[in-house]
Amino acid sequence: MSNHRTAVILAAFVWLGGGFLTAAQADVEPASIFTTGMVLQREQPVPVWGKAAPAEPVTVEFGGQKVVTKADAAGKWKVSLKAMPANATPQEMTITGAGAPLALKDVLVGEVWLCSGQSNMGLEVRKALNAVEDIAKANYPAIRGFMVGATASTDQGYPINPTIAQQRYALTPQEKCEGAWKVCTPANVINWSGVGFFFARNIHERLHVPVGIIMASYGATAIESWIGIEGLKSIPAYRERAVSFEDLAKAFIANPDSYPGSLEAEKARLAEKSIIWFAQLDAEEPGLKNKWMAPDLDTSKWATVNLPVSPADNPLGEVVASVWFRKDVTIPQDWIGKELELHLGLVDGTDETYVNGVRVGRTWFDAPKYWSVSRVYAVPATAVTSTKVSFSVRVLKLAYPMAFFGPAADMTLALKGAPDTTPPVTLAGEWRMAKSQALEPGREPKPAPLLGHIPGNYYGHPGVQYNGEIHPLIPYGIRGAIWYQGEANAPFYADYRSLMPGLIKSWRDEWGQGDFAFGIVALADYQAQQTKPVERMGYHLIREAQAMALSVPNTFLATAVGVGEGADIHPKRKQEVGRRLALSALGTVYGQKEKPYTGPTYQSMTVEGSKIRLHFAFANGLHAQSEPPVGFAIAGEDRAFYFAQAKIEGDTVIAWSDKVPKPVAVRYAWATNPVCNVHNSEELPLFQFHTDSWDQSQLVIPEDTITLPSGWIPK
């Protein structure tokens, strides 16, 4: 998903007395974001800042206002212009220091939005569907764009240049970036963000005011690269990783030659801290406290699971926890009192294994690549006291979804040293399972991500995109930000639940403009089309994490489900994504609520005999784009989900299945690439939902036949 942009290096020219003077030649220098052609945010104070000589007087004039200040000892200065109404008439801003004034021409006042994320935000207008037609019509003098490019870093003097092999990304917050404001013309718009441009076009056409978009995106980047280190440290689930990376970055900046030693010291520090942390886990472990390895333990209330399983059908779904598995088998009489050999195959986690209450093996986090180690444990003869043998396996998993054990042929109990004619006892099949310890993601002592990279030479390192692309913009006046990112974090959706609100909070704190608006794109449909009623793992979990951020004030969401293309992670219908974002912004930010401005959202349900009636908000004109309505799955108390038939009645949907006579729950679009088709009058799609509070591990997914609506085109 790489979308590495070539930095655009442009000089801002200013007019002075009949000749041109570059900004670099002026004795007072505004921040990089201030250039000819810019759009200033209307109806709120407008910060203007930059550099000059220490103690140099600086005067900023614009729109009839004149503000005077003085640079501080470091040469930094800042003023604030009073709030102004929208104005599409080009004006001039002059900034004057001790010498010649600097004039920035063609300045408008309107709405300003920051457009950020990874490659689906960065995907250019020229690559969008029907790009030729949209580009030809892109003459909008009142729409302006600024494409942020990384600039030279002050970190120990080494350069940041994304176009060369030895890349460097800023390890400290930067003051400058590259770029210049450009008027929206067919020639200029081709490399703009497609989502950003189509969003701006919709806002401009509805509000009839100038619109400026600041485009700061980078392909394949994780969300943590867009949050400053201080912001990351304030997120409990990420604090340890942020501190680790900060320490290593400081060591590298201070002395690159001694960095290998600093890295080893950091690993040793974390290893020591981990020993203490894991010891605390053991002390708090309910399974150990309550002796869940005891042979006579009653597991009748534990869940039943068949092992092994595939990653797609793993029994736990979302897991950051300690989980116990139990199984009893019968062995031949002549094995009693003899040494046995236990084979579990691969265990996708760390494990501690007991036979008849005796610990026979432990493969823990200190084992290299423990997830790829085939478990073979010797069972002492003293533990084999009868033909009944009880197995207890404690598994600890701190990241990723789990798939346990196997393959089936490798899950056996054998008589040690027995001839080939003595068959082993298989352990594949039915086991009992119980979670014993829930752990918040990311709280364990954890090294900085991607330690194989020197700090700053990987675009996904914590904070580096914030340092190079966001910090130089702060505190430019904006109405808000739109965010299209998440593909790089999809496997870590549990972390995303705190990282997304963390990014919003950290940006708002840095900007100091209060709770500016923040719009989020929920990821598009991708990969193989849905074939089962629900899926345990997939993009629907990162979409859910994105939607959870709506609990943060002044946020809105637009789903990209429906614009996806299955095999292509970069769907081309950016016009529709921009339209949905703009409608949501117009309703939530600008108060235009006459029509539905977001897709239908689940509100409540009522059981009506063998059917469930679902109630929605924003459901005016609720309809299926083609018959019948699909995307619904229904389950009873057994938590087994089957595809549901559905009927739309007004702003409600009735769902049922002949296979579920007593339904209690419904899920909708619960898949990475769902087959779903319910929309409202504005053709905004019904967002995925679940009426139950069941853990992913508790979902039962029987075989069932999907119904495709008429005219459905497979994705």
C-alpha positions in Angstrom: 0.0 0.0 0.0 2.9 2.3 -0.6 2.1 5.7 -1.9 5.4 7.5 -1.5 5.1 11.0 -2.7 7.8 13.0 -4.3 8.2 16.1 -2.2 7.1 19.3 -4.1 9.7 22.0 -3.6 8.3 25.4 -4.3 9.4 28.9 -3.4 6.7 31.4 -2.4 7.3 34.7 -4.3 6.2 38.0 -3.1 5.8 41.4 -4.8 7.6 44.3 -3.6 7.6 47.7 -5.3 7.8 46.5 -8.9 10.1 43.5 -8.4 9.8 39.9 -6.9 11.4 38.9 -3.6 11.5 35.2 -2.4 10.3 34.4 1.1 13.7 32.9 1.8 15.3 36.3 1.0 13.0 38.2 3.4 14.2 39.0 6.9 11.0 37.7 8.4 9.8 34.2 7.5 6.2 32.9 8.1 5.6 29.2 8.7 5.6 27.0 5.7 1.8 26.7 5.4 1.5 30.5 4.7 1.9 31.1 1.0 0.2 33.0 -1.8 -3.1 31.4 -2.7 -4.0 30.2 0.8 -7.4 29.9 2.5 -7.8 31.1 6.0 -10.4 29.6 8.3 -13.5 31.8 8.7 -15.4 32.7 11.9 -12.6 31.9 14.4 -9.3 33.5 15.4 -6.5 33.0 12.8 -3.0 32.3 14.1 -0.1 33.5 12.1 3.4 32.6 13.1 7.0 32.2 11.9 10.7 33.1 12.5 12.6 36.4 12.5 15.7 37.7 14.2 15.5 37.6 18.0 13.6 40.6 19.4 12.7 41.7 15.9 9.4 43.6 15.6 6.9 41.9 13.3 3.7 43.3 11.8 1.0 41.3 10.2 -1.7 43.1 8.1 -4.8 41.4 6.6 -8.4 42.3 5.9 -8.2 45.7 7.6 -6.5 44.3 10.7 -3.0 45.1 11.8 -1.3 43.2 14.6 2.2 43.9 16.0 4.4 41.6 18.0 8.1 40.9 18.7 10.1 37.7 18.1 11.3 36.0 21.2 14.9 35.1 22.1 14.7 32.1 19.7 13.4 34.2 16.9 9.9 32.8 17.1 6.8 35.0 16.7 3.1 34.6 16.6 0.0 36.8 16.3 -3.7 36.1 16.1 -6.1 37.8 13.7 -9.7 38.3 14.8 -12.3 36.0 13.4 -13.5 37.0 9.9 -16.5 36.0 7.7 -16.0 34.0 4.5 -14.6 36.1 1.6 -14.0 34.8 -1.9 -12.5 38.1 -3.0 -8.7 37.7 -3.2 -6.9 39.8 -0.6 -3.2 40.3 0.4 -1.5 39.5 3.6 1.7 41.5 4.4 4.2 40.5 7.0 6.8 43.0 7.8 10.0 42.7 10.0 12.9 45.1 10.2 13.4 45.1 6.5 11.2 44.8 3.4 7.7 43.5 3.8 6.6 40.1 2.6 3.3 40.0 0.6 1.2 36.9 0.2 -1.4 37.4 -2.5 -4.7 35.9 -3.5 -5.7 35.0 0.0 -9.3 33.8 0.6 -11.3 33.2 3.8 -13.5 30.1 4.1 -13.5 26.5 5.3 -10.2 24.7 5.9 -9.9 20.9 6.4 -6.9 18.7 7.0 -7.0 15.5 5.0 -4.8 12.7 6.5 -4.2 9.0 6.6 -2.6 6.4 4.5 -2.8 5.5 0.8 -6.6 5.5 0.4 -6.5 9.2 1.5 -3.5 9.8 -0.7 -4.8 8.1 -3.8 -4.7 10.8 -6.5 -7.7 12.3 -8.4 -6.1 11.0 -11.6 -6.5 7.4 -10.4 -10.1 7.7 -9.4 -13.0 6.3 -11.4 -14.0 8.6 -14.3 -11.0 10.8 -13.5 -10.7 12.3 -17.0 -14.2 13.8 -16.7 -13.8 15.1 -13.2 -10.4 16.6 -13.9 -11.7 18.4 -17.0 -14.4 20.1 -14.9 -12.0 20.9 -12.0 -12.0 24.7 -12.5 -12.9 25.9 -9.0 -11.1 29.2 -8.2 -12.4 29.2 -4.6 -11.1 25.7 -3.9 -7.4 25.6 -2.9 -5.1 22.7 -1.9 -1.8 22.4 0.0 0.1 19.1 -0.4 2.4 18.6 2.5 5.9 17.3 1.8 8.6 16.3 4.2 11.5 18.7 4.5 15.0 18.5 5.7 15.1 17.5 9.4 17.0 19.1 12.2 17.6 15.7 13.7 21.4 15.6 14.0 21.7 17.1 10.5 20.8 13.9 8.5 18.4 14.5 5.6 14.8 13.4 5.2 14.2 12.5 1.6 11.5 10.0 0.8 12.7 9.7 -2.8 16.1 8.1 -2.0 16.9 4.6 -0.8 18.2 5.6 2.6 15.1 7.2 3.9 14.9 9.3 7.0 11.8 10.3 8.8 11.8 13.0 11.5 12.5 11.8 15.0 11.6 15.1 16.5 8.8 17.6 15.7 9.7 19.7 12.8 9.0 23.4 12.2 9.0 23.4 8.4 7.4 21.4 5.6 7.4 21.7 1.9 4.5 22.7 -0.3 2.5 25.6 -1.6 -1.2 26.5 -1.9 -2.5 25.9 -5.3 -5.8 26.9 -7.0 -8.0 24.0 -8.1 -7.5 23.7 -11.9 -7.3 20.6 -14.1 -3.5 20.9 -14.1 -3.2 21.2 -10.4 -5.8 18.8 -9.2 -4.5 15.6 -10.8 -2.2 14.8 -7.9 -4.5 15.9 -5.1 -6.1 13.5 -2.7 -9.2 12.1 -4.5 -11.1 11.8 -1.2 -9.9 15.3 -0.2 -10.9 17.0 -3.5 -14.3 15.3 -3.8 -15.0 16.2 -0.1 -14.0 19.8 -0.7 -16.1 20.0 -4.0 -19.2 18.9 -2.2 -18.7 21.3 0.8 -18.0 24.2 -1.6 -21.1 23.5 -3.7 -23.3 23.3 -0.7 -21.9 26.2 1.4 -20.9 28.5 -1.5 -17.7 29.6 0.4 -14.0 29.1 -0.3 -12.6 25.7 0.8 -9.0 24.9 1.5 -7.7 21.3 2.0 -4.4 20.5 3.5 -3.3 17.1 2.3 -0.9 15.1 4.6 -1.0 11.4 3.9 1.5 8.5 3.4 0.9 5.0 2.1 1.1 2.0 4.4 1.5 4.0 7.5 0.1 2.9 10.8 -1.9 5.3 13.0 0.8 5.5 15.6 3.2 7.2 13.1 0.7 10.1 13.0 0.6 10.6 16.8 3.3 12.5 18.5 5.4 10.7 21.1 3.9 12.7 23.9 0.4 11.8 22.6 1.3 8.1 22.4 2.7 8.2 26.0 -0.7 9.4 27.2 -2.4 6.3 25.8 -2.0 3.6 28.4 -2.1 0.7 25.9 0.8 2.2 24.0 2.9 4.0 26.6 5.5 1.3 27.0 6.2 1.2 23.2 6.3 4.9 23.0 8.8 5.3 25.9 10.9 2.6 24.4 11.0 4.2 21.0 11.6 7.7 22.5 14.6 6.4 24.4 16.1 4.7 21.3 15.5 7.8 19.1 17.3 10.0 21.7 20.2 7.6 21.8 20.5 7.5 18.0 20.3 11.3 17.7 22.9 11.8 20.5 25.4 9.3 19.0 24.5 7.2 15.9 27.7 5.2 16.2 26.9 3.9 19.7 23.3 3.1 18.8 23.8 -0.7 18.7 24.9 -0.6 22.3 22.0 1.5 23.2 19.7 -1.0 21.5 21.1 -3.9 23.5 20.7 -1.9 26.7 17.1 -1.1 25.9 16.4 -4.8 25.2 18.0 -5.7 28.6 15.9 -3.1 30.4 12.7 -4.4 28.9 13.7 -8.0 29.5 14.1 -7.3 33.2 10.9 -5.4 33.4 9.1 -8.2 31.6 10.3 -10.7 34.1 8.6 -8.7 36.9 5.5 -8.1 34.9 5.0 -11.8 34.0 5.6 -12.8 37.6 2.7 -10.4 38.5 0.5 -12.1 35.9 1.2 -15.5 37.4 0.5 -14.2 40.9 -2.9 -12.9 39.7 -3.8 -15.8 37.4 -7.2 -17.2 38.5 -6.4 -20.6 36.8 -3.3 -21.0 38.9 -4.9 -19.7 42.1 -7.9 -22.1 41.7 -5.8 -25.0 40.4 -7.5 -25.4 37.1 -4.9 -28.1 36.3 -6.3 -30.4 39.0 -7.4 -33.8 37.4 -10.8 -33.7 39.2 -11.7 -30.2 38.2 -15.3 -29.7 37.1 -15.4 -28.2 33.6 -19.0 -28.9 32.8 -19.7 -25.2 32.5 -16.7 -24.5 30.3 -17.2 -23.9 26.6 -16.7 -26.7 24.1 -14.3 -26.3 21.2 -12.9 -28.6 18.6 -9.2 -28.4 18.1 -7.3 -27.8 15.9 -8.8 -24.9 14.1 -7.8 -22.6 11.2 -7.1 -18.9 11.7 -10.4 -18.0 9.9 -12.4 -20.2 12.3 -10.5 -19.8 15.5 -12.7 -20.3 18.6 -11.6 -17.2 20.4 -11.8 -14.4 17.8 -10.5 -11.4 19.6 -8.2 -12.5 22.4 -5.8 -10.7 24.6 -6.0 -13.0 27.5 -5.0 -16.1 29.4 -7.0 -19.1 28.2 -7.2 -22.6 29.6 -7.9 -25.8 27.6 -8.9 -29.2 29.2 -9.2 -32.7 27.8 -9.4 -36.2 29.3 -8.4 -39.3 27.3 -8.1 -43.0 28.0 -4.8 -44.8 27.6 -4.0 -48.5 27.3 -3.7 -50.3 30.7 0.0 -51.3 30.0 0.9 -47.6 29.7 0.3 -46.9 33.4 3.5 -46.1 35.3 5.5 -45.5 32.0 7.0 -42.4 30.5 4.9 -40.9 27.8 5.5 -38.3 25.1 3.0 -35.4 24.6 2.7 -33.7 21.2 0.6 -30.6 20.8 1.9 -29.4 17.4 2.2 -25.7 17.0 0.6 -23.5 19.7 -0.3 -20.0 18.5 0.8 -18.4 21.8 2.9 -19.2 24.8 1.8 -22.3 26.8 2.2 -24.0 30.2 1.0 -27.6 30.0 0.0 -30.0 32.7 -0.7 -33.8 32.7 -2.7 -35.0 35.7 -1.9 -31.8 37.5 1.8 -32.1 36.9 3.5 -29.4 34.8 5.3 -31.2 32.0 6.3 -28.2 29.8 6.4 -24.5 29.3 7.2 -22.6 26.1 7.2 -18.9 27.1 8.0 -15.5 25.7 11.7 -16.0 26.1 11.6 -18.8 23.5 12.6 -17.5 20.0 9.7 -17.6 17.7 7.6 -19.5 20.2 4.6 -19.4 17.9 6.4 -21.6 15.4 7.8 -24.2 17.9 6.2 -27.6 17.8 5.5 -28.6 21.3 6.8 -32.0 22.5 6.8 -32.6 26.2 8.0 -35.6 28.2 5.4 -37.0 30.7 7.1 -38.6 33.7 6.0 -42.1 34.6 5.0 -40.9 38.1 2.3 -38.7 36.5 0.7 -41.7 34.8 -1.3 -43.4 37.6 -4.4 -44.7 35.8 -5.9 -45.2 32.3 -7.5 -41.8 32.6 -5.2 -38.9 31.7 -6.1 -35.3 32.1 -4.5 -32.5 30.1 -4.6 -28.8 31.0 -3.0 -26.2 28.8 -2.8 -22.6 29.8 -2.2 -20.3 26.8 -1.2 -16.7 27.0 -1.8 -14.5 23.9 -1.0 -10.8 23.9 -1.5 -9.8 20.3 -3.2 -10.9 17.1 -6.2 -13.3 17.0 -5.4 -16.9 17.9 -5.6 -20.2 16.1 -4.7 -23.1 18.4 -2.6 -26.2 18.1 -2.1 -28.7 15.4 -2.2 -29.9 12.8 -4.4 -32.7 14.0 -1.9 -35.4 13.1 0.6 -33.7 15.4 -1.7 -33.7 18.4 -1.0 -37.1 20.1 0.0 -38.8 23.3 2.4 -41.7 22.7 4.3 -44.3 24.8 7.9 -43.2 24.7 10.1 -45.5 22.8 7.2 -47.6 21.7 7.5 -49.4 18.3 5.7 -48.1 15.3 3.1 -50.7 15.7 1.8 -49.1 18.9 -0.5 -46.3 17.8 -0.6 -43.1 19.8 -3.8 -41.6 21.4 -5.1 -38.7 19.4 -5.8 -35.4 21.2 -7.6 -33.7 18.3 -11.3 -33.2 18.7 -13.4 -31.9 21.5 -11.8 -29.9 24.3 -13.1 -27.6 27.0 -12.1 -24.0 27.1 -12.3 -21.1 29.5 -10.8 -17.6 29.7 -9.2 -16.9 33.0 -7.6 -13.5 32.7 -8.4 -10.5 30.5 -5.5 -8.2 29.7 -5.7 -4.7 28.2 -3.9 -4.7 24.9 -0.4 -3.2 24.9 0.1 -2.9 28.7 2.9 -5.4 28.9 6.5 -4.1 28.8 7.1 -4.1 25.1 10.0 -3.0 22.9 9.6 -0.2 20.3 8.0 -1.5 17.1 10.3 -2.6 14.3 13.6 -2.6 16.2 15.2 -4.1 13.1 15.1 -0.5 11.7 17.3 2.3 12.7 15.0 5.0 14.3 13.7 7.2 11.6 14.4 5.1 8.5 11.0 3.5 8.4 7.8 5.5 7.6 5.7 3.6 10.1 7.8 4.4 13.2 5.9 6.0 16.1 5.5 9.7 15.7 7.5 10.2 12.5 4.7 11.3 10.2 3.3 13.5 12.9 6.8 15.1 13.3 7.3 15.7 9.6 3.9 16.4 8.2 1.5 17.4 11.0 3.6 19.4 13.5 4.7 22.0 10.9 1.0 22.8 10.4 0.1 23.5 14.0 -1.7 25.7 14.9 -3.0 26.8 11.4 -6.7 27.6 11.7 -8.9 24.7 10.5 -12.5 23.7 10.8 -11.5 20.1 11.2 -9.9 17.0 9.8 -10.9 13.9 7.8 -9.1 10.7 8.3 -8.9 7.6 6.0 -6.6 5.0 7.5 -6.7 1.7 9.2 -5.6 -1.0 6.7 -2.1 -1.1 8.3 -3.7 -1.5 11.8 -6.4 -4.0 10.9 -4.7 -7.0 12.7 -4.4 -4.8 15.7 -8.0 -3.6 16.0 -8.0 -3.9 19.7 -5.1 -1.3 20.0 -7.0 0.9 17.5 -9.8 1.4 20.0 -7.5 3.5 22.1 -5.2 4.8 19.3 -8.0 6.5 17.3 -9.4 8.5 20.2 -5.8 9.1 21.3 -4.9 10.7 17.9 -8.0 12.9 18.0 -7.2 14.1 21.5 -3.5 14.7 20.9 -4.1 16.7 17.7 -6.8 18.8 19.4 -4.5 19.4 22.4 -1.6 20.5 20.1 -3.8 22.8 18.0 -5.4 24.5 21.0 -8.5 25.3 19.0 -10.9 23.2 21.1 -12.7 20.2 19.9 -12.4 20.8 16.1 -14.5 18.4 13.9 -13.0 15.1 13.1 -14.4 12.8 10.4 -13.4 9.1 10.0 -13.8 6.8 7.0 -14.7 3.2 8.0 -12.7 0.9 5.7 -14.1 -0.4 2.4 -15.1 -3.9 1.6 -12.0 -5.9 0.7 -10.7 -9.4 0.0 -13.0 -12.4 -0.7 -16.7 -11.9 -0.7 -18.6 -13.1 2.3 -19.9 -16.7 2.2 -20.8 -17.3 5.9 -23.5 -15.6 8.0 -20.8 -13.9 10.1 -17.1 -13.9 10.3 -15.0 -13.9 13.4 -12.0 -12.0 12.1 -11.7 -9.3 9.5 -12.1 -5.7 8.6 -15.5 -5.5 10.4 -13.5 -5.4 13.6 -11.3 -2.5 12.6 -14.5 -0.7 11.3 -16.1 -1.3 14.7 -13.0 0.2 16.4 -13.2 3.2 14.1 -16.9 3.7 15.0 -16.1 3.5 18.7 -14.3 6.8 18.3 -17.7 8.4 17.8 -17.9 8.5 21.6 -15.5 11.4 21.3 -17.3 14.8 21.0 -17.7 16.4 17.5 -16.8 13.4 15.4 -18.5 11.9 12.5 -18.1 8.7 10.4 -18.7 7.7 6.8 -18.4 4.1 5.8 -16.7 3.1 2.5 -18.4 -0.2 2.5 -20.1 -0.6 -0.9 -17.3 1.2 -2.9 -14.8 -1.7 -2.5 -13.5 -3.8 -5.3 -12.7 -7.1 -3.5 -9.1 -7.8 -4.6 -8.0 -4.1 -4.8 -7.3 -2.5 -1.5 -7.5 0.9 -3.3 -11.0 1.2 -4.5 -11.4 3.9 -7.2 -14.8 5.4 -6.4 -13.4 8.2 -4.3 -16.2 10.5 -5.4 -18.6 8.4 -3.3 -16.3 8.4 -0.3 -16.0 12.2 -0.6 -19.8 12.6 -1.0 -20.5 10.5 2.1 -17.9 12.4 4.2 -19.3 15.7 3.0 -22.9 14.8 3.8 -21.9 13.7 7.3 -19.9 16.9 7.8 -22.7 19.1 6.5 -25.1 17.5 9.0 -22.9 17.3 12.1 -20.6 20.3 11.6 -22.7 22.8 9.6 -26.2 21.9 10.9 -27.7 20.9 7.5 -30.1 18.2 8.8 -33.0 18.5 6.5 -32.2 15.1 5.0 -30.4 12.1 6.3 -26.7 13.0 6.5 -25.3 9.7 7.6 -26.3 6.1 6.9 -29.0 4.3 9.0 -27.7 3.3 12.4 -29.0 0.6 14.6 -31.0 1.8 17.7 -32.9 -1.1 19.2 -34.7 -4.4 18.6 -37.9 -6.1 19.7 -38.6 -9.9 19.4 -41.9 -10.6 17.7 -42.5 -14.3 18.0 -40.0 -16.0 15.7 -38.9 -12.8 14.2 -36.9 -9.7 15.3 -37.8 -6.1 14.4 -34.9 -3.8 14.1 -35.2 0.0 14.7 -32.9 2.5 13.1 -32.0 6.2 13.2 -31.4 8.1 9.9 -33.7 5.6 8.2 -35.8 7.9 6.0 -36.6 6.1 2.8 -35.1 2.9 4.0 -34.8 0.4 1.1 -32.8 -2.3 -0.5 -30.9 -1.3 -3.6 -32.1 -4.6 -5.1 -34.3 -7.3 -3.8 -34.3 -9.0 -1.4 -32.7 -7.1 1.5 -29.6 -9.0 2.5 -26.7 -8.8 5.0 -28.6 -9.9 8.1 -27.7 -12.9 10.2 -29.8 -14.2 13.1 -29.2 -16.4 16.1 -30.9 -18.0 19.1 -29.6 -18.6 22.6 -27.1 -21.2 21.1 -25.4 -18.2 19.4 -25.4 -20.0 16.0 -25.9 -17.4 13.3 -27.8 -18.2 10.1 -28.5 -16.0 7.1 -31.7 -14.2 7.8 -34.6 -13.3 5.5 -35.5 -9.7 5.8 -38.4 -7.4 5.1 -38.4 -3.6 5.3 -41.3 -1.9 6.9 -41.1 1.9 7.1 -37.9 2.7 9.0 -37.6 -0.8 10.5 -36.5 -4.2 9.3 -38.0 -7.5 10.2 -35.5 -10.4 10.2 -36.1 -14.2 10.6 -34.9 -17.6 9.7 -36.7 -20.9 9.7 -33.6 -22.4 11.3 -33.9 -20.1 14.3 -37.4 -20.5 15.9 -36.5 -18.5 19.0 -34.2 -15.6 17.9 -32.4 -13.4 20.3 -29.8 -11.6 18.2 -29.0 -10.1 14.8 -25.8 -9.0 13.1 -25.5 -7.1 9.9 -22.6 -6.8 7.4 -20.4 -8.7 9.9 -17.7 -9.6 7.4 -14.6 -8.1 5.7 -16.3 -8.0 2.3 -20.0 -8.2 3.2 -23.0 -8.9 0.9 -25.4 -6.1 2.1 -27.7 -3.7 0.3 -29.8 -1.6 2.7 -29.7 2.2 2.3 -31.6 5.3 3.2 -33.1 8.0 0.9 -29.7 9.6 0.4 -28.2 6.2 -0.7 -26.1 6.0 2.4 -25.6 2.5 3.5 -26.8 0.9 6.8 -23.7 0.6 9.0 -22.7 -2.8 10.4 -24.0 -3.7 13.8 -24.7 -6.4 16.3 -27.5 -6.5 18.8 -25.8 -8.9 21.1 -22.8 -8.4 23.4 -21.3 -11.8 22.7 -17.5 -12.2 22.4 -16.2 -13.2 19.0 -15.2 -16.5 20.6 -18.8 -17.2 21.4 -20.1 -17.0 17.9 -21.2 -20.3 16.3 -21.0 -20.3 12.5 -22.8 -23.3 10.9 -22.8 -23.9 7.2 -25.5 -22.0 5.5 -26.3 -20.8 2.0 -26.0 -17.1 1.2 -28.7 -15.3 -0.8 -27.5 -12.8 -3.4 -29.9 -10.0 -4.4 -30.9 -9.6 -8.0 -28.3 -8.0 -10.2 -25.5 -8.4 -7.6 -22.1 -8.1 -9.0 -19.5 -10.2 -7.1 -16.6 -8.3 -5.6 
